[in-house]
Amino acid sequence: MFASFRLSMAWVHTWFGLVLGFVLMVVFFFGSLSVFDREIDRWAIPQTRFEAQTMPSFDRMLLPILRQAQPDAADYAANMPLLHDASKGPMTPRLALPADEFWAYTTHRDPVLLIGVGFSVPQPKDPAGHNHIHARLTVDPRNGSLVPDDQLKIGSGFFYPLHYSLHLNWKNLGVWVVGLAALIMLAALVTGVIMHRKVFREFFTFRPRKHLQRSTLDLHNLTGVVALPFHFFFALTGLVIFASHYYLPVAETQLKPLHDRHEVIEAQAKGLPHERAGVPAGMASVDAMVAEAQRRWAARDMAGEVGFVMIHHVGDANSYVSIYRAGSDRVALVGEGIHFKASTGTVLHEEPPRSAVAEVHEFLSGLHLQHFEHWMLRWLYVLGGLLGCVCIATGFIFFVEKRKQQHARAGRQGSRVVDALAVATVTGIVVAALAMLVANRLLPADLAGKGTWEQGVFWAAWALALLHAAVLSAPVAQARPHPAWQQQCWLIAGLALAAVVLNAVTTGDHLLQTLWWKPYWPVAGVDLSLLMTAGVAAAAARRLGRGQQAARIAHARDGTSLAVQEEVRHA
């Protein structure tokens, strides 16, 4: 079929990259934003703009709040009929569900504290399954007041899930599509290395003043080579993270009975009760257990703060408390859990060091999810992700530039379609993200369903960007530049500036305030990033404008030349 192995690899690289490159662009862009998802949350929800706090007193602050929490009405309506065994009688009323578990979670980047309750379903269809109706609350750890939890956390609640699930939640379809795209990306990286034999030379080759096709290919090769280890590693670790949960869930499917039995045996070996005893019992001081856990961590030369606390079988004689260390000082996702008997506070089990295989898995997962405290490395992650975006975008442009002359002569529309999709995927997603931030500052904070409106603005802006690119794509069919590239770059610049101005006007947290008078880097960082985005977009728009003008002159010159030739022929 092909004259050489390299040509066959070039075909695989081109068409695999084109078909799933649109998905990979979304994954890379929103993955880059997700590196600072908690900081974007602070920008989007001004009530949470304060310094990160350590875990507050569980006994004095959190336990009274957890005991007063009520099952979420929406969760009850959606899941109770699915979990309840109707043959055993009517469903337990929502407010009568008994609390079975309490939990509290905090990070070094999140000022607010997340706490929750799992209410058990008394008559479940599957007694061995997860049978809980949940309540989740957001708490200000400085004073214990509840922070309204109905506002959308744009960074961690929208951009981050979009990165790995595309918000296609039916049957986890988005996770499967992203996994397929990651697998194809690994193939594209390998075939790209095979195609470009002079990889070292391409590391230093970029000729921006050459014609568009040549300079685009140079930039595509350069960004691909510079960030090749980053791209390969993140595609691989993304597959590793989701393999056991979604792609190869053997323990939850074919081997589920064995898996359930193993859970029971493991709990018995650790001394952690798997089931409730059915005997009521009180609870000792959780704060004392936290102090003991911190003492034991310090004795193992890893002193640190608590990141997660969970109380199992609340109010039962078999209740126990699990306390996990906030492992933000290391890469691996290791919590060094210590488990206490809830009624007495005695230690039941202290988790030993993990096996070598588990350590490797947790290290790879930790590198991908980057929960650690290392701001410079976080910015390198953003740089690597944006280099991936540039690599994909230039791949789209090179594909179109290489073919549009041929397609124009043949009257084919392939380049026109690909270029319109590329515009919507490259600049369109930036327009949509910025429109969402602008809407966040324009919509009233107390607006009912504000998060739904913000998401609607995002999808509408993206759809309009696609429509705009499709409607204005006619010049591509004539082998001329697509005007939507420049127009959407100007729109990006305007929206980014508007977001910075609106943040200053609606909250008073302008850059003078967040940088000098009352420094607060999460908000200042988002504003500075928006200003940088505006500058890059404006510079790109100006350059695209010069390119379009030169193309129009060349097109007019070619048209005049053809007309003269036609007159001479008829003379």
Buried (B, 14 or more C-beta within 10 A) or exposed (E): EEEEEBEBBBBBBBEBBBEBBBBBBBBBBBBBBBBBBBBBBBBBBBBBBEEBBEBBBBBEBBBEBBEEBEBBEEBBEEBBEEBBBEEEEEBBEBEEBEBBBBBBBBBBBBBBBBBBBBBBBBBBBEEBEEBBBBBEBBBBBBEBEEBEEEBBBBBBBBBBBBBBBBEBEEEBEBBBBBBEBBBBBBBBBBBBBBBBEEBEEBEEBEEEEEEBBBBBBBBBBBBBBBBBEBBBBBBBBBBBBBEEEBBEBEBEEEEBEEBBEEEEEEBEEBEBBBEBEEEEBEBBEBBEBBEBBBEBBEEEEBEBBBBBBBBBBBBBBBBBBBBBBBBBBBBBBBBBBBBBBBBEBEBBBBBEEBEEEEEEBBBBBBBBBBBBBEEEEBEEBBBBBBBBBBBBBBBBBBBBBBBBEEBBEEEBBBBBBBBBBBBBBBBBBBBBBBBBBBBBBBBEBEEEEBBEBBBEBBEBBBEBBBEBBBEBBEBBBEBBBBBBBBBBBBBBBBBBBBBBBBBBEBBEBBBEBBBEEEEBEBBBBBBBBBBEBBEBBBEBBEEBBEBBEEBEEEBEEEEEEEEEEEEEEEE
